[in-house]
Amino acid sequence: MRVLIFGPPGVGKGTQAKILSEELGVPHISTGDMLRAAAAGGTDLGRKAKAIMDTGNLVPDDIMIGIVREVLASARAARGFILDGFPRTLPQAKALSRIFEDLHIREFAVVDISVDDDEIIRRLSNRLVCLKDGRIFNADTDGLAMGAPCPLCGTPLTHRDDDKEQTVRERLKVYHSTTAPVIHYYTVSGAVLSVDGTGPVDAVSRAIRLMLRDSHPT
């Protein structure tokens, strides 16, 4: 099973990708993981990516596409994958199509998890993070508040700058403007499975499983 998973910030995309990865027995491959692995591996592309990341700049498409190609061609992805965070733009989507063609990958699914923007803003405004280990908590469901000690290590919980309302609105604006053409690109081929992400985590994962089963019967 090969799945491309999409969703705006705060939609629970990473959580659902991890669940799918475990259930399907294929790796969850995120953009961040790919970049970190390439940098640690010391490949030519990895060294170039690391040099750029160390300056705080975004890795350009040509390097990112090369890294994606290397990962998808590796033994790790031979039995399938959940690709998370790529493609983000139409040029990246077209490049991925060329990679799939070169690797003889003909069957894949695109899962698009959607949640109303106002709900995403509410979710992220309630998100608290432990700066020591990066664990994320929800102020409502976990009964915690800004500055409260992390239940696991005692570090004061904080609210990330990029989770503040105005920043989230800008992030959503960018996501919608850059990703809408990508979703349309895949919709033309009939590959997109649209999932409502407003329900509980287990309900959303169950809906994704059912859609994948119906679209890729064994």
Residue pairs with C-beta under 8 A, 6 or more apart in sequence:
1 24
1 26
1 80
1 109
1 212
1 216
2 26
2 80
2 81
2 83
2 105
2 107
2 108
2 109
3 20
3 24
3 80
3 81
3 82
3 83
3 108
3 109
3 110
3 111
3 212
4 83
4 86
4 87
4 96
4 108
4 109
4 110
4 111
4 186
5 13
5 16
5 17
5 20
5 82
5 83
5 84
5 110
5 111
5 113
6 13
6 110
6 111
6 112
6 113
6 179
6 182
6 183
7 13
7 16
7 112
7 113
7 114
7 115
7 197
8 114
8 115
8 117
8 120
8 171
8 172
8 175
8 176
8 179
9 120
9 124
9 168
9 171
9 172
9 175
10 115
10 120
10 121
10 123
10 124
10 127
10 168
11 113
11 114
11 115
11 120
11 197
12 113
12 115
12 197
12 201
12 204
13 84
13 113
14 30
14 84
15 201
16 111
16 113
16 197
16 201
16 204
16 205
16 208
17 28
17 30
17 82
17 84
18 28
19 201
19 205
20 28
20 82
20 205
20 208
20 209
21 27
21 28
21 82
23 205
23 209
24 80
24 82
25 79
25 80
26 77
26 79
26 80
26 81
26 82
27 76
27 77
27 81
27 82
28 81
28 82
28 84
29 71
29 72
29 77
29 81
29 82
29 83
29 84
30 84
30 85
31 64
31 84
31 85
31 86
31 88
32 85
34 67
34 68
34 71
34 86
35 49
35 53
35 59
35 64
35 67
37 46
37 71
38 45
38 46
38 49
38 50
38 67
38 70
38 71
39 46
39 47
39 49
39 50
39 53
40 46
43 70
45 63
45 66
45 67
45 70
46 67
48 63
49 59
49 63
49 64
49 67
52 58
52 59
52 60
52 63
53 59
59 67
61 89
61 91
61 92
61 95
64 86
64 92
65 92
65 95
65 96
65 99
68 83
68 86
68 96
68 99
69 99
69 102
71 77
72 81
72 83
72 99
72 103
72 105
73 103
86 92
86 96
87 93
87 95
87 96
87 182
88 178
88 179
88 182
89 178
89 181
89 182
90 181
90 182
90 185
92 182
93 182
93 185
93 186
94 185
99 105
100 106
100 108
107 216
108 191
109 191
109 193
109 212
109 215
109 216
110 183
110 186
110 191
110 192
110 193
111 192
111 193
111 195
111 208
111 211
111 212
112 183
112 192
112 193
112 194
112 195
113 195
113 197
113 204
113 208
114 194
114 195
114 196
114 197
115 123
115 196
115 197
115 198
116 198
117 169
117 172
119 198
120 168
120 172
121 165
121 168
121 169
121 172
123 138
124 163
124 168
125 159
125 163
125 164
125 165
125 168
126 138
126 139
126 140
127 136
127 137
127 138
127 139
127 159
127 160
127 163
128 136
128 137
128 138
128 139
128 142
128 144
128 145
128 146
128 148
128 157
128 158
128 159
129 135
129 136
129 137
129 157
129 158
129 159
129 160
130 136
130 137
130 150
130 152
130 153
130 155
130 157
131 155
131 158
132 150
132 153
132 155
133 150
133 152
133 153
133 155
135 150
135 152
137 144
137 150
137 151
137 157
138 144
139 145
139 146
142 151
144 151
144 157
145 157
146 157
146 158
146 159
147 156
147 157
147 158
148 156
148 157
149 155
149 156
149 157
150 156
150 157
161 167
162 168
162 171
183 192
186 192
193 208
193 211
193 212
193 215
195 204
195 207
195 208
195 211
196 204
196 207
197 204
199 207
